[in-house]
Amino acid sequence: MNTLYPTLSVETLLRVANGYSGASAIAAQVLLSAWNSNDFTVPVAELSLLDGENYQHALNVMTLRYQGKEPQNVIAQGDKKFHTLCVEWSHLETQRKGAA
């Protein structure tokens, strides 16, 4: 697996996030953080919940962002899929303290 397959990596993590496994939340966090890091973050220690192949997909998504590309733009109907993912996993949104 390498970074030449960003579409495969985004689609694979979307499937994991939409499944109901112990890795679903971290898959969602990787995708949502790559999409909107102001509101979502990746707890690095939880990356260990991914198996080796899905961990590589997570790294590929992060590399995609490093290269200045947005994950929703490498898949069909990406905006719709990421908005749906955001709604489903909105409870993972980073909580911000209000100004004093």
C-alpha positions as CSV (number, residue, x, y, z in Angstrom):
1,M,0.0,0.0,0.0
2,N,1.3,3.4,-0.8
3,T,0.1,7.0,-1.3
4,L,-0.6,6.5,-4.9
5,Y,-4.1,5.3,-4.0
6,P,-5.8,8.2,-2.1
7,T,-9.3,7.3,-3.4
8,L,-8.9,3.7,-2.2
9,S,-7.7,4.9,1.2
10,V,-10.6,7.4,1.7
11,E,-13.2,4.9,0.5
12,T,-11.8,2.2,2.8
13,L,-11.8,4.4,5.9
14,L,-15.3,5.5,5.1
15,R,-16.4,1.9,5.1
16,V,-14.7,1.3,8.4
17,A,-16.2,4.5,9.9
18,N,-19.7,3.5,8.7
19,G,-19.3,0.0,10.1
20,Y,-19.7,-0.8,13.7
21,S,-16.3,-2.0,14.9
22,G,-13.8,-0.9,17.5
23,A,-12.0,1.0,14.8
24,S,-15.0,2.9,13.4
25,A,-14.5,6.0,15.6
26,I,-10.8,6.4,14.8
27,A,-11.4,5.9,11.1
28,A,-14.0,8.7,11.3
29,Q,-11.7,10.9,13.2
30,V,-8.9,10.5,10.7
31,L,-11.2,11.4,7.8
32,L,-13.0,14.2,9.6
33,S,-9.8,15.8,10.9
34,A,-8.3,15.7,7.3
35,W,-11.6,17.4,6.2
36,N,-11.9,19.9,9.0
37,S,-9.1,20.0,11.6
38,N,-10.7,23.0,13.3
39,D,-13.5,20.8,14.6
40,F,-12.1,17.3,14.7
41,T,-8.7,15.9,15.9
42,V,-7.0,12.5,15.7
43,P,-6.0,11.0,19.1
44,V,-2.7,9.5,17.9
45,A,-2.7,6.7,20.5
46,E,-6.0,5.4,19.1
47,L,-4.5,4.8,15.7
48,S,-3.4,1.5,17.3
49,L,-7.1,0.4,17.0
50,L,-6.6,0.1,13.3
51,D,-5.2,-3.1,11.7
52,G,-2.1,-2.7,9.7
53,E,-3.8,-2.2,6.4
54,N,-6.2,0.4,7.7
55,Y,-3.4,2.2,9.6
56,Q,-1.7,2.6,6.2
57,H,-4.9,4.0,4.8
58,A,-5.0,6.5,7.6
59,L,-1.4,7.5,6.9
60,N,-2.3,7.9,3.2
61,V,-5.2,10.2,4.1
62,M,-2.9,12.3,6.3
63,T,-0.3,12.4,3.5
64,L,-3.0,13.5,1.1
65,R,-3.6,16.6,3.3
66,Y,0.1,17.2,3.6
67,Q,0.1,17.4,-0.2
68,G,-2.6,20.1,0.0
69,K,-5.4,17.9,-1.2
70,E,-8.8,17.5,0.5
71,P,-10.1,13.9,1.0
72,Q,-13.6,14.7,-0.1
73,N,-12.3,15.8,-3.5
74,V,-10.8,12.4,-4.4
75,I,-14.0,10.4,-4.2
76,A,-17.4,10.6,-5.9
77,Q,-20.0,12.5,-4.0
78,G,-17.3,13.4,-1.5
79,D,-19.0,16.5,0.0
80,K,-22.2,14.6,0.6
81,K,-20.4,11.6,2.2
82,F,-18.3,13.8,4.5
83,H,-21.3,15.9,5.6
84,T,-23.1,12.7,6.4
85,L,-20.0,11.4,8.3
86,C,-19.8,14.7,10.2
87,V,-23.4,14.4,11.3
88,E,-23.0,10.8,12.4
89,W,-19.9,11.4,14.3
90,S,-20.7,15.0,15.5
91,H,-20.2,13.8,19.2
92,L,-16.5,13.5,18.4
93,E,-16.2,17.2,17.6
94,T,-13.5,19.0,19.6
95,Q,-15.0,20.9,22.5
96,R,-13.8,24.5,22.7
97,K,-13.7,26.6,25.8
98,G,-15.6,29.9,25.4
99,A,-13.8,33.2,25.8
100,A,-13.8,34.4,29.4
